[in-house]
Amino acid sequence: MIGKGLGVVSNQVDNATLIEVNSIIRNHPVEYIGEELRGYMKDMKRIAVGD
């Protein structure tokens, strides 16, 4: 039913689990590619638009 949610009471997570999951995400191959692409975007010059 729309608007009823999933009945989840809490979304708390202990700090050790959070650190572990963050580490797994940061070390995933897709994240390595994303890091490289974000670096390219930072190096791009701003494009002047009709001012």
mmCIF entry with sequence, helices, sheets and N, C-alpha, C, O atoms, coordinates in Angstrom:
data_MODEL
# 
_entry.id   MODEL 
# 
_entity.id                         1 
_entity.type                       polymer 
_entity.pdbx_number_of_molecules   1 
# 
_entity_poly.entity_id                      1 
_entity_poly.type                           'polypeptide(L)' 
_entity_poly.nstd_linkage                   no 
_entity_poly.nstd_monomer                   no 
_entity_poly.pdbx_seq_one_letter_code       MIGKGLGVVSNQVDNATLIEVNSIIRNHPVEYIGEELRGYMKDMKRIAVGD 
_entity_poly.pdbx_seq_one_letter_code_can   MIGKGLGVVSNQVDNATLIEVNSIIRNHPVEYIGEELRGYMKDMKRIAVGD 
_entity_poly.pdbx_strand_id                 A 
# 
loop_
_entity_poly_seq.entity_id 
_entity_poly_seq.num 
_entity_poly_seq.mon_id 
_entity_poly_seq.hetero 
1 1  MET n 
1 2  ILE n 
1 3  GLY n 
1 4  LYS n 
1 5  GLY n 
1 6  LEU n 
1 7  GLY n 
1 8  VAL n 
1 9  VAL n 
1 10 SER n 
1 11 ASN n 
1 12 GLN n 
1 13 VAL n 
1 14 ASP n 
1 15 ASN n 
1 16 ALA n 
1 17 THR n 
1 18 LEU n 
1 19 ILE n 
1 20 GLU n 
1 21 VAL n 
1 22 ASN n 
1 23 SER n 
1 24 ILE n 
1 25 ILE n 
1 26 ARG n 
1 27 ASN n 
1 28 HIS n 
1 29 PRO n 
1 30 VAL n 
1 31 GLU n 
1 32 TYR n 
1 33 ILE n 
1 34 GLY n 
1 35 GLU n 
1 36 GLU n 
1 37 LEU n 
1 38 ARG n 
1 39 GLY n 
1 40 TYR n 
1 41 MET n 
1 42 LYS n 
1 43 ASP n 
1 44 MET n 
1 45 LYS n 
1 46 ARG n 
1 47 ILE n 
1 48 ALA n 
1 49 VAL n 
1 50 GLY n 
1 51 ASP n 
# 
_struct_asym.id          A 
_struct_asym.entity_id   1 
# 
loop_
_struct_conf.conf_type_id 
_struct_conf.id 
_struct_conf.pdbx_PDB_helix_id 
_struct_conf.beg_label_comp_id 
_struct_conf.beg_label_asym_id 
_struct_conf.beg_label_seq_id 
_struct_conf.pdbx_beg_PDB_ins_code 
_struct_conf.end_label_comp_id 
_struct_conf.end_label_asym_id 
_struct_conf.end_label_seq_id 
_struct_conf.pdbx_end_PDB_ins_code 
_struct_conf.beg_auth_comp_id 
_struct_conf.beg_auth_asym_id 
_struct_conf.beg_auth_seq_id 
_struct_conf.end_auth_comp_id 
_struct_conf.end_auth_asym_id 
_struct_conf.end_auth_seq_id 
_struct_conf.pdbx_PDB_helix_class 
_struct_conf.details 
_struct_conf.pdbx_PDB_helix_length 
HELX_P HELX_P1 AA1 ASN A 15 ? ARG A 26 ? ASN A 15 ARG A 26 1 ? 12 
HELX_P HELX_P2 AA2 PRO A 29 ? ASP A 43 ? PRO A 29 ASP A 43 1 ? 15 
# 
_struct_conf_type.id          HELX_P 
_struct_conf_type.criteria    ? 
_struct_conf_type.reference   ? 
# 
loop_
_atom_site.group_PDB 
_atom_site.id 
_atom_site.type_symbol 
_atom_site.label_atom_id 
_atom_site.label_alt_id 
_atom_site.label_comp_id 
_atom_site.label_asym_id 
_atom_site.label_entity_id 
_atom_site.label_seq_id 
_atom_site.pdbx_PDB_ins_code 
_atom_site.Cartn_x 
_atom_site.Cartn_y 
_atom_site.Cartn_z 
_atom_site.occupancy 
_atom_site.B_iso_or_equiv 
_atom_site.pdbx_formal_charge 
_atom_site.auth_seq_id 
_atom_site.auth_comp_id 
_atom_site.auth_asym_id 
_atom_site.auth_atom_id 
_atom_site.pdbx_PDB_model_num 
ATOM 1   N N  . MET A 1 1  ? 0.834  -1.183 0.000   1.00 0.00 ? 1  MET A N  1 
ATOM 2   C CA . MET A 1 1  ? 0.000  0.000  0.000   1.00 0.00 ? 1  MET A CA 1 
ATOM 3   C C  . MET A 1 1  ? 0.878  1.246  0.000   1.00 0.00 ? 1  MET A C  1 
ATOM 4   O O  . MET A 1 1  ? 1.908  1.310  0.671   1.00 0.00 ? 1  MET A O  1 
ATOM 5   N N  . ILE A 1 2  ? 0.452  2.193  -0.744  1.00 0.00 ? 2  ILE A N  1 
ATOM 6   C CA . ILE A 1 2  ? 1.214  3.435  -0.838  1.00 0.00 ? 2  ILE A CA 1 
ATOM 7   C C  . ILE A 1 2  ? 1.127  4.206  0.474   1.00 0.00 ? 2  ILE A C  1 
ATOM 8   O O  . ILE A 1 2  ? 0.052  4.360  1.053   1.00 0.00 ? 2  ILE A O  1 
ATOM 9   N N  . GLY A 1 3  ? 2.274  4.684  0.926   1.00 0.00 ? 3  GLY A N  1 
ATOM 10  C CA . GLY A 1 3  ? 2.313  5.516  2.120   1.00 0.00 ? 3  GLY A CA 1 
ATOM 11  C C  . GLY A 1 3  ? 2.404  4.764  3.429   1.00 0.00 ? 3  GLY A C  1 
ATOM 12  O O  . GLY A 1 3  ? 2.459  5.386  4.490   1.00 0.00 ? 3  GLY A O  1 
ATOM 13  N N  . LYS A 1 4  ? 2.423  3.445  3.385   1.00 0.00 ? 4  LYS A N  1 
ATOM 14  C CA . LYS A 1 4  ? 2.476  2.667  4.623   1.00 0.00 ? 4  LYS A CA 1 
ATOM 15  C C  . LYS A 1 4  ? 3.907  2.344  5.037   1.00 0.00 ? 4  LYS A C  1 
ATOM 16  O O  . LYS A 1 4  ? 4.134  1.948  6.180   1.00 0.00 ? 4  LYS A O  1 
ATOM 17  N N  . GLY A 1 5  ? 4.866  2.501  4.151   1.00 0.00 ? 5  GLY A N  1 
ATOM 18  C CA . GLY A 1 5  ? 6.256  2.201  4.493   1.00 0.00 ? 5  GLY A CA 1 
ATOM 19  C C  . GLY A 1 5  ? 6.505  0.709  4.609   1.00 0.00 ? 5  GLY A C  1 
ATOM 20  O O  . GLY A 1 5  ? 5.677  -0.105 4.201   1.00 0.00 ? 5  GLY A O  1 
ATOM 21  N N  . LEU A 1 6  ? 7.636  0.366  5.162   1.00 0.00 ? 6  LEU A N  1 
ATOM 22  C CA . LEU A 1 6  ? 8.024  -1.037 5.271   1.00 0.00 ? 6  LEU A CA 1 
ATOM 23  C C  . LEU A 1 6  ? 7.885  -1.569 6.684   1.00 0.00 ? 6  LEU A C  1 
ATOM 24  O O  . LEU A 1 6  ? 8.181  -2.736 6.940   1.00 0.00 ? 6  LEU A O  1 
ATOM 25  N N  . GLY A 1 7  ? 7.444  -0.737 7.592   1.00 0.00 ? 7  GLY A N  1 
ATOM 26  C CA . GLY A 1 7  ? 7.302  -1.185 8.968   1.00 0.00 ? 7  GLY A CA 1 
ATOM 27  C C  . GLY A 1 7  ? 8.623  -1.290 9.705   1.00 0.00 ? 7  GLY A C  1 
ATOM 28  O O  . GLY A 1 7  ? 8.694  -1.917 10.762  1.00 0.00 ? 7  GLY A O  1 
ATOM 29  N N  . VAL A 1 8  ? 9.669  -0.687 9.162   1.00 0.00 ? 8  VAL A N  1 
ATOM 30  C CA . VAL A 1 8  ? 10.972 -0.711 9.816   1.00 0.00 ? 8  VAL A CA 1 
ATOM 31  C C  . VAL A 1 8  ? 10.943 0.265  10.988  1.00 0.00 ? 8  VAL A C  1 
ATOM 32  O O  . VAL A 1 8  ? 10.604 1.437  10.827  1.00 0.00 ? 8  VAL A O  1 
ATOM 33  N N  . VAL A 1 9  ? 11.296 -0.226 12.150  1.00 0.00 ? 9  VAL A N  1 
ATOM 34  C CA . VAL A 1 9  ? 11.244 0.601  13.344  1.00 0.00 ? 9  VAL A CA 1 
ATOM 35  C C  . VAL A 1 9  ? 12.510 1.444  13.490  1.00 0.00 ? 9  VAL A C  1 
ATOM 36  O O  . VAL A 1 9  ? 12.438 2.598  13.911  1.00 0.00 ? 9  VAL A O  1 
ATOM 37  N N  . SER A 1 10 ? 13.655 0.885  13.150  1.00 0.00 ? 10 SER A N  1 
ATOM 38  C CA . SER A 1 10 ? 14.916 1.590  13.349  1.00 0.00 ? 10 SER A CA 1 
ATOM 39  C C  . SER A 1 10 ? 15.860 1.313  12.185  1.00 0.00 ? 10 SER A C  1 
ATOM 40  O O  . SER A 1 10 ? 15.848 0.232  11.596  1.00 0.00 ? 10 SER A O  1 
ATOM 41  N N  . ASN A 1 11 ? 16.665 2.300  11.872  1.00 0.00 ? 11 ASN A N  1 
ATOM 42  C CA . ASN A 1 11 ? 17.691 2.109  10.850  1.00 0.00 ? 11 ASN A CA 1 
ATOM 43  C C  . ASN A 1 11 ? 19.081 2.314  11.450  1.00 0.00 ? 11 ASN A C  1 
ATOM 44  O O  . ASN A 1 11 ? 20.033 2.625  10.735  1.00 0.00 ? 11 ASN A O  1 
ATOM 45  N N  . GLN A 1 12 ? 19.189 2.141  12.756  1.00 0.00 ? 12 GLN A N  1 
ATOM 46  C CA . GLN A 1 12 ? 20.467 2.309  13.438  1.00 0.00 ? 12 GLN A CA 1 
ATOM 47  C C  . GLN A 1 12 ? 21.448 1.211  13.055  1.00 0.00 ? 12 GLN A C  1 
ATOM 48  O O  . GLN A 1 12 ? 21.072 0.071  12.782  1.00 0.00 ? 12 GLN A O  1 
ATOM 49  N N  . VAL A 1 13 ? 22.711 1.595  13.047  1.00 0.00 ? 13 VAL A N  1 
ATOM 50  C CA . VAL A 1 13 ? 23.782 0.664  12.711  1.00 0.00 ? 13 VAL A CA 1 
ATOM 51  C C  . VAL A 1 13 ? 24.938 0.963  13.660  1.00 0.00 ? 13 VAL A C  1 
ATOM 52  O O  . VAL A 1 13 ? 25.219 2.124  13.958  1.00 0.00 ? 13 VAL A O  1 
ATOM 53  N N  . ASP A 1 14 ? 25.600 -0.078 14.127  1.00 0.00 ? 14 ASP A N  1 
ATOM 54  C CA . ASP A 1 14 ? 26.719 0.189  15.024  1.00 0.00 ? 14 ASP A CA 1 
ATOM 55  C C  . ASP A 1 14 ? 27.924 0.688  14.229  1.00 0.00 ? 14 ASP A C  1 
ATOM 56  O O  . ASP A 1 14 ? 28.058 0.401  13.040  1.00 0.00 ? 14 ASP A O  1 
ATOM 57  N N  . ASN A 1 15 ? 28.785 1.425  14.891  1.00 0.00 ? 15 ASN A N  1 
ATOM 58  C CA . ASN A 1 15 ? 29.909 2.097  14.249  1.00 0.00 ? 15 ASN A CA 1 
ATOM 59  C C  . ASN A 1 15 ? 30.853 1.129  13.541  1.00 0.00 ? 15 ASN A C  1 
ATOM 60  O O  . ASN A 1 15 ? 31.337 1.436  12.451  1.00 0.00 ? 15 ASN A O  1 
ATOM 61  N N  . ALA A 1 16 ? 31.122 -0.018 14.127  1.00 0.00 ? 16 ALA A N  1 
ATOM 62  C CA . ALA A 1 16 ? 32.039 -0.995 13.516  1.00 0.00 ? 16 ALA A CA 1 
ATOM 63  C C  . ALA A 1 16 ? 31.493 -1.490 12.181  1.00 0.00 ? 16 ALA A C  1 
ATOM 64  O O  . ALA A 1 16 ? 32.239 -1.626 11.212  1.00 0.00 ? 16 ALA A O  1 
ATOM 65  N N  . THR A 1 17 ? 30.194 -1.757 12.132  1.00 0.00 ? 17 THR A N  1 
ATOM 66  C CA . THR A 1 17 ? 29.569 -2.215 10.886  1.00 0.00 ? 17 THR A CA 1 
ATOM 67  C C  . THR A 1 17 ? 29.626 -1.115 9.838   1.00 0.00 ? 17 THR A C  1 
ATOM 68  O O  . THR A 1 17 ? 29.910 -1.383 8.671   1.00 0.00 ? 17 THR A O  1 
ATOM 69  N N  . LEU A 1 18 ? 29.359 0.111  10.244  1.00 0.00 ? 18 LEU A N  1 
ATOM 70  C CA . LEU A 1 18 ? 29.395 1.242  9.324   1.00 0.00 ? 18 LEU A CA 1 
ATOM 71  C C  . LEU A 1 18 ? 30.790 1.425  8.733   1.00 0.00 ? 18 LEU A C  1 
ATOM 72  O O  . LEU A 1 18 ? 30.922 1.662  7.532   1.00 0.00 ? 18 LEU A O  1 
ATOM 73  N N  . ILE A 1 19 ? 31.813 1.321  9.541   1.00 0.00 ? 19 ILE A N  1 
ATOM 74  C CA . ILE A 1 19 ? 33.196 1.446  9.072   1.00 0.00 ? 19 ILE A CA 1 
ATOM 75  C C  . ILE A 1 19 ? 33.526 0.334  8.079   1.00 0.00 ? 19 ILE A C  1 
ATOM 76  O O  . ILE A 1 19 ? 34.160 0.579  7.052   1.00 0.00 ? 19 ILE A O  1 
ATOM 77  N N  . GLU A 1 20 ? 33.098 -0.880 8.386   1.00 0.00 ? 20 GLU A N  1 
ATOM 78  C CA . GLU A 1 20 ? 33.358 -2.020 7.497   1.00 0.00 ? 20 GLU A CA 1 
ATOM 79  C C  . GLU A 1 20 ? 32.677 -1.837 6.143   1.00 0.00 ? 20 GLU A C  1 
ATOM 80  O O  . GLU A 1 20 ? 33.296 -2.048 5.100   1.00 0.00 ? 20 GLU A O  1 
ATOM 81  N N  . VAL A 1 21 ? 31.413 -1.448 6.159   1.00 0.00 ? 21 VAL A N  1 
ATOM 82  C CA . VAL A 1 21 ? 30.663 -1.273 4.913   1.00 0.00 ? 21 VAL A CA 1 
ATOM 83  C C  . VAL A 1 21 ? 31.257 -0.132 4.088   1.00 0.00 ? 21 VAL A C  1 
ATOM 84  O O  . VAL A 1 21 ? 31.395 -0.258 2.872   1.00 0.00 ? 21 VAL A O  1 
ATOM 85  N N  . ASN A 1 22 ? 31.607 0.975  4.733   1.00 0.00 ? 22 ASN A N  1 
ATOM 86  C CA . ASN A 1 22 ? 32.226 2.093  4.015   1.00 0.00 ? 22 ASN A CA 1 
ATOM 87  C C  . ASN A 1 22 ? 33.531 1.668  3.354   1.00 0.00 ? 22 ASN A C  1 
ATOM 88  O O  . ASN A 1 22 ? 33.823 2.081  2.232   1.00 0.00 ? 22 ASN A O  1 
ATOM 89  N N  . SER A 1 23 ? 34.305 0.858  4.034   1.00 0.00 ? 23 SER A N  1 
ATOM 90  C CA . SER A 1 23 ? 35.566 0.374  3.485   1.00 0.00 ? 23 SER A CA 1 
ATOM 91  C C  . SER A 1 23 ? 35.326 -0.504 2.258   1.00 0.00 ? 23 SER A C  1 
ATOM 92  O O  . SER A 1 23 ? 36.029 -0.388 1.254   1.00 0.00 ? 23 SER A O  1 
ATOM 93  N N  . ILE A 1 24 ? 34.340 -1.369 2.349   1.00 0.00 ? 24 ILE A N  1 
ATOM 94  C CA . ILE A 1 24 ? 34.003 -2.245 1.216   1.00 0.00 ? 24 ILE A CA 1 
ATOM 95  C C  . ILE A 1 24 ? 33.592 -1.412 0.011   1.00 0.00 ? 24 ILE A C  1 
ATOM 96  O O  . ILE A 1 24 ? 34.015 -1.689 -1.111  1.00 0.00 ? 24 ILE A O  1 
ATOM 97  N N  . ILE A 1 25 ? 32.766 -0.387 0.240   1.00 0.00 ? 25 ILE A N  1 
ATOM 98  C CA . ILE A 1 25 ? 32.313 0.470  -0.856  1.00 0.00 ? 25 ILE A CA 1 
ATOM 99  C C  . ILE A 1 25 ? 33.490 1.228  -1.461  1.00 0.00 ? 25 ILE A C  1 
ATOM 100 O O  . ILE A 1 25 ? 33.627 1.273  -2.684  1.00 0.00 ? 25 ILE A O  1 
ATOM 101 N N  . ARG A 1 26 ? 34.340 1.823  -0.627  1.00 0.00 ? 26 ARG A N  1 
ATOM 102 C CA . ARG A 1 26 ? 35.480 2.608  -1.120  1.00 0.00 ? 26 ARG A CA 1 
ATOM 103 C C  . ARG A 1 26 ? 36.460 1.761  -1.914  1.00 0.00 ? 26 ARG A C  1 
ATOM 104 O O  . ARG A 1 26 ? 37.133 2.274  -2.809  1.00 0.00 ? 26 ARG A O  1 
ATOM 105 N N  . ASN A 1 27 ? 36.553 0.484  -1.607  1.00 0.00 ? 27 ASN A N  1 
ATOM 106 C CA . ASN A 1 27 ? 37.532 -0.376 -2.274  1.00 0.00 ? 27 ASN A CA 1 
ATOM 107 C C  . ASN A 1 27 ? 36.944 -1.204 -3.408  1.00 0.00 ? 27 ASN A C  1 
ATOM 108 O O  . ASN A 1 27 ? 37.598 -2.120 -3.908  1.00 0.00 ? 27 ASN A O  1 
ATOM 109 N N  . HIS A 1 28 ? 35.727 -0.897 -3.818  1.00 0.00 ? 28 HIS A N  1 
ATOM 110 C CA . HIS A 1 28 ? 35.094 -1.599 -4.934  1.00 0.00 ? 28 HIS A CA 1 
ATOM 111 C C  . HIS A 1 28 ? 35.680 -1.058 -6.244  1.00 0.00 ? 28 HIS A C  1 
ATOM 112 O O  . HIS A 1 28 ? 35.925 0.143  -6.356  1.00 0.00 ? 28 HIS A O  1 
ATOM 113 N N  . PRO A 1 29 ? 35.905 -1.930 -7.236  1.00 0.00 ? 29 PRO A N  1 
ATOM 114 C CA . PRO A 1 29 ? 36.497 -1.490 -8.510  1.00 0.00 ? 29 PRO A CA 1 
ATOM 115 C C  . PRO A 1 29 ? 35.742 -0.333 -9.176  1.00 0.00 ? 29 PRO A C  1 
ATOM 116 O O  . PRO A 1 29 ? 36.364 0.543  -9.776  1.00 0.00 ? 29 PRO A O  1 
ATOM 117 N N  . VAL A 1 30 ? 34.425 -0.324 -9.078  1.00 0.00 ? 30 VAL A N  1 
ATOM 118 C CA . VAL A 1 30 ? 33.650 0.759  -9.691  1.00 0.00 ? 30 VAL A CA 1 
ATOM 119 C C  . VAL A 1 30 ? 33.983 2.094  -9.021  1.00 0.00 ? 30 VAL A C  1 
ATOM 120 O O  . VAL A 1 30 ? 34.015 3.132  -9.683  1.00 0.00 ? 30 VAL A O  1 
ATOM 121 N N  . GLU A 1 31 ? 34.227 2.066  -7.726  1.00 0.00 ? 31 GLU A N  1 
ATOM 122 C CA . GLU A 1 31 ? 34.562 3.296  -7.009  1.00 0.00 ? 31 GLU A CA 1 
ATOM 123 C C  . GLU A 1 31 ? 35.934 3.823  -7.430  1.00 0.00 ? 31 GLU A C  1 
ATOM 124 O O  . GLU A 1 31 ? 36.149 5.035  -7.455  1.00 0.00 ? 31 GLU A O  1 
ATOM 125 N N  . TYR A 1 32 ? 36.860 2.927  -7.759  1.00 0.00 ? 32 TYR A N  1 
ATOM 126 C CA . TYR A 1 32 ? 38.163 3.377  -8.260  1.00 0.00 ? 32 TYR A CA 1 
ATOM 127 C C  . TYR A 1 32 ? 37.984 4.158  -9.562  1.00 0.00 ? 32 TYR A C  1 
ATOM 128 O O  . TYR A 1 32 ? 38.608 5.200  -9.760  1.00 0.00 ? 32 TYR A O  1 
ATOM 129 N N  . ILE A 1 33 ? 37.128 3.646  -10.444 1.00 0.00 ? 33 ILE A N  1 
ATOM 130 C CA . ILE A 1 33 ? 36.852 4.329  -11.711 1.00 0.00 ? 33 ILE A CA 1 
ATOM 131 C C  . ILE A 1 33 ? 36.172 5.669  -11.438 1.00 0.00 ? 33 ILE A C  1 
ATOM 132 O O  . ILE A 1 33 ? 36.515 6.680  -12.050 1.00 0.00 ? 33 ILE A O  1 
ATOM 133 N N  . GLY A 1 34 ? 35.207 5.672  -10.516 1.00 0.00 ? 34 GLY A N  1 
ATOM 134 C CA . GLY A 1 34 ? 34.513 6.908  -10.164 1.00 0.00 ? 34 GLY A CA 1 
ATOM 135 C C  . GLY A 1 34 ? 35.460 7.957  -9.621  1.00 0.00 ? 34 GLY A C  1 
ATOM 136 O O  . GLY A 1 34 ? 35.333 9.140  -9.936  1.00 0.00 ? 34 GLY A O  1 
ATOM 137 N N  . GLU A 1 35 ? 36.405 7.529  -8.812  1.00 0.00 ? 35 GLU A N  1 
ATOM 138 C CA . GLU A 1 35 ? 37.387 8.459  -8.250  1.00 0.00 ? 35 GLU A CA 1 
ATOM 139 C C  . GLU A 1 35 ? 38.210 9.103  -9.366  1.00 0.00 ? 35 GLU A C  1 
ATOM 140 O O  . GLU A 1 35 ? 38.485 10.303 -9.335  1.00 0.00 ? 35 GLU A O  1 
ATOM 141 N N  . GLU A 1 36 ? 38.594 8.299  -10.343 1.00 0.00 ? 36 GLU A N  1 
ATOM 142 C CA . GLU A 1 36 ? 39.370 8.820  -11.468 1.00 0.00 ? 36 GLU A CA 1 
ATOM 143 C C  . GLU A 1 36 ? 38.536 9.808  -12.281 1.00 0.00 ? 36 GLU A C  1 
ATOM 144 O O  . GLU A 1 36 ? 39.025 10.871 -12.664 1.00 0.00 ? 36 GLU A O  1 
ATOM 145 N N  . LEU A 1 37 ? 37.278 9.455  -12.543 1.00 0.00 ? 37 LEU A N  1 
ATOM 146 C CA . LEU A 1 37 ? 36.411 10.342 -13.319 1.00 0.00 ? 37 LEU A CA 1 
ATOM 147 C C  . LEU A 1 37 ? 36.143 11.653 -12.582 1.00 0.00 ? 37 LEU A C  1 
ATOM 148 O O  . LEU A 1 37 ? 36.113 12.717 -13.199 1.00 0.00 ? 37 LEU A O  1 
ATOM 149 N N  . ARG A 1 38 ? 35.947 11.580 -11.265 1.00 0.00 ? 38 ARG A N  1 
ATOM 150 C CA . ARG A 1 38 ? 35.741 12.805 -10.485 1.00 0.00 ? 38 ARG A CA 1 
ATOM 151 C C  . ARG A 1 38 ? 36.975 13.703 -10.558 1.00 0.00 ? 38 ARG A C  1 
ATOM 152 O O  . ARG A 1 38 ? 36.858 14.928 -10.579 1.00 0.00 ? 38 ARG A O  1 
ATOM 153 N N  . GLY A 1 39 ? 38.149 13.090 -10.595 1.00 0.00 ? 39 GLY A N  1 
ATOM 154 C CA . GLY A 1 39 ? 39.384 13.858 -10.746 1.00 0.00 ? 39 GLY A CA 1 
ATOM 155 C C  . GLY A 1 39 ? 39.411 14.613 -12.066 1.00 0.00 ? 39 GLY A C  1 
ATOM 156 O O  . GLY A 1 39 ? 39.828 15.770 -12.115 1.00 0.00 ? 39 GLY A O  1 
ATOM 157 N N  . TYR A 1 40 ? 38.966 13.958 -13.143 1.00 0.00 ? 40 TYR A N  1 
ATOM 158 C CA . TYR A 1 40 ? 38.915 14.624 -14.443 1.00 0.00 ? 40 TYR A CA 1 
ATOM 159 C C  . TYR A 1 40 ? 37.944 15.799 -14.403 1.00 0.00 ? 40 TYR A C  1 
ATOM 160 O O  . TYR A 1 40 ? 38.227 16.859 -14.960 1.00 0.00 ? 40 TYR A O  1 
ATOM 161 N N  . MET A 1 41 ? 36.811 15.616 -13.753 1.00 0.00 ? 41 MET A N  1 
ATOM 162 C CA . MET A 1 41 ? 35.816 16.684 -13.694 1.00 0.00 ? 41 MET A CA 1 
ATOM 163 C C  . MET A 1 41 ? 36.341 17.882 -12.910 1.00 0.00 ? 41 MET A C  1 
ATOM 164 O O  . MET A 1 41 ? 36.045 19.026 -13.256 1.00 0.00 ? 41 MET A O  1 
ATOM 165 N N  . LYS A 1 42 ? 37.117 17.628 -11.858 1.00 0.00 ? 42 LYS A N  1 
ATOM 166 C CA . LYS A 1 42 ? 37.692 18.731 -11.081 1.00 0.00 ? 42 LYS A CA 1 
ATOM 167 C C  . LYS A 1 42 ? 38.684 19.525 -11.921 1.00 0.00 ? 42 LYS A C  1 
ATOM 168 O O  . LYS A 1 42 ? 38.818 20.737 -11.753 1.00 0.00 ? 42 LYS A O  1 
ATOM 169 N N  . ASP A 1 43 ? 39.379 18.839 -12.828 1.00 0.00 ? 43 ASP A N  1 
ATOM 170 C CA . ASP A 1 43 ? 40.399 19.485 -13.653 1.00 0.00 ? 43 ASP A CA 1 
ATOM 171 C C  . ASP A 1 43 ? 39.811 20.253 -14.839 1.00 0.00 ? 43 ASP A C  1 
ATOM 172 O O  . ASP A 1 43 ? 40.521 21.020 -15.490 1.00 0.00 ? 43 ASP A O  1 
ATOM 173 N N  . MET A 1 44 ? 38.531 20.055 -15.124 1.00 0.00 ? 44 MET A N  1 
ATOM 174 C CA . MET A 1 44 ? 37.908 20.717 -16.274 1.00 0.00 ? 44 MET A CA 1 
ATOM 175 C C  . MET A 1 44 ? 37.737 22.205 -15.991 1.00 0.00 ? 44 MET A C  1 
ATOM 176 O O  . MET A 1 44 ? 37.495 22.615 -14.856 1.00 0.00 ? 44 MET A O  1 
ATOM 177 N N  . LYS A 1 45 ? 37.867 22.994 -17.038 1.00 0.00 ? 45 LYS A N  1 
ATOM 178 C CA . LYS A 1 45 ? 37.647 24.433 -16.906 1.00 0.00 ? 45 LYS A CA 1 
ATOM 179 C C  . LYS A 1 45 ? 36.155 24.717 -17.056 1.00 0.00 ? 45 LYS A C  1 
ATOM 180 O O  . LYS A 1 45 ? 35.447 24.017 -17.780 1.00 0.00 ? 45 LYS A O  1 
ATOM 181 N N  . ARG A 1 46 ? 35.695 25.747 -16.366 1.00 0.00 ? 46 ARG A N  1 
ATOM 182 C CA . ARG A 1 46 ? 34.292 26.135 -16.443 1.00 0.00 ? 46 ARG A CA 1 
ATOM 183 C C  . ARG A 1 46 ? 34.015 26.703 -17.838 1.00 0.00 ? 46 ARG A C  1 
ATOM 184 O O  . ARG A 1 46 ? 34.818 27.465 -18.375 1.00 0.00 ? 46 ARG A O  1 
ATOM 185 N N  . ILE A 1 47 ? 32.888 26.329 -18.409 1.00 0.00 ? 47 ILE A N  1 
ATOM 186 C CA . ILE A 1 47 ? 32.499 26.812 -19.729 1.00 0.00 ? 47 ILE A CA 1 
ATOM 187 C C  . ILE A 1 47 ? 31.636 28.058 -19.545 1.00 0.00 ? 47 ILE A C  1 
ATOM 188 O O  . ILE A 1 47 ? 30.656 28.034 -18.800 1.00 0.00 ? 47 ILE A O  1 
ATOM 189 N N  . ALA A 1 48 ? 31.999 29.140 -20.219 1.00 0.00 ? 48 ALA A N  1 
ATOM 190 C CA . ALA A 1 48 ? 31.217 30.373 -20.131 1.00 0.00 ? 48 ALA A CA 1 
ATOM 191 C C  . ALA A 1 48 ? 29.917 30.191 -20.903 1.00 0.00 ? 48 ALA A C  1 
ATOM 192 O O  . ALA A 1 48 ? 29.915 29.746 -22.050 1.00 0.00 ? 48 ALA A O  1 
ATOM 193 N N  . VAL A 1 49 ? 28.821 30.541 -20.257 1.00 0.00 ? 49 VAL A N  1 
ATOM 194 C CA . VAL A 1 49 ? 27.517 30.420 -20.907 1.00 0.00 ? 49 VAL A CA 1 
ATOM 195 C C  . VAL A 1 49 ? 26.892 31.803 -21.022 1.00 0.00 ? 49 VAL A C  1 
ATOM 196 O O  . VAL A 1 49 ? 26.843 32.551 -20.046 1.00 0.00 ? 49 VAL A O  1 
ATOM 197 N N  . GLY A 1 50 ? 26.420 32.136 -22.200 1.00 0.00 ? 50 GLY A N  1 
ATOM 198 C CA . GLY A 1 50 ? 25.735 33.388 -22.534 1.00 0.00 ? 50 GLY A CA 1 
ATOM 199 C C  . GLY A 1 50 ? 25.581 34.447 -21.461 1.00 0.00 ? 50 GLY A C  1 
ATOM 200 O O  . GLY A 1 50 ? 24.461 34.727 -21.033 1.00 0.00 ? 50 GLY A O  1 
ATOM 201 N N  . ASP A 1 51 ? 26.652 35.028 -21.026 1.00 0.00 ? 51 ASP A N  1 
ATOM 202 C CA . ASP A 1 51 ? 26.556 36.136 -20.057 1.00 0.00 ? 51 ASP A CA 1 
ATOM 203 C C  . ASP A 1 51 ? 26.533 37.457 -20.771 1.00 0.00 ? 51 ASP A C  1 
ATOM 204 O O  . ASP A 1 51 ? 26.455 38.505 -20.129 1.00 0.00 ? 51 ASP A O  1 
# 
